[in-house]
Amino acid sequence: LRKQHVEPSAHHVCAAVVACGKCDAWEEALRILGAMANQSVEMNSITYGAAVNACARRAQWRQSFALLAEMTERRIERNTIVFSAAISSCGKGQQWTRALQLLGEMSDNCVEMNKVTYSAAISACEKVGNHNKALQLLQKMADSDIEVGTIAYSSAISACEKAGQWTMALQLLSTMARTRAQVDA
């Protein structure tokens, strides 16, 4: 871009990082992000969100945490989308306690938690069979008037299955049918 006298913008960086993420090239995504930041391209939460998402696809939770810290240092807003991607990264890396740590940070910083956020955290608990925490999050989601979709229910049911809690899994299935949980898009 520079050879053609076009100055790269955050939009260009974001597109490149997204492309790397879709190809599971998270290391290249981070290299691009770092190179552009060093060239004074103004980064934003969308650009960082794309990088965190690229890391999440390959369970690179440590890198997700590093990006969140970098966002804080650069005074870039850490929003629901970025946190949700980082929580997903923790889940894929079987780091459920770190996922819950991020939920706590969201609460402490008044960042809105949504269906995706809770579903990612419940999934993180499911990966290690922590049915108690998955069920607590499912209840908190419902108590917060956030629509509980099929992903959250499925993850909680799977957590119960992994913990040998088949009666609770059946209860959740019944609740899911009774409340007519919406299929997540």
Disulfide bonds with the S-S distance in Angstrom:
none
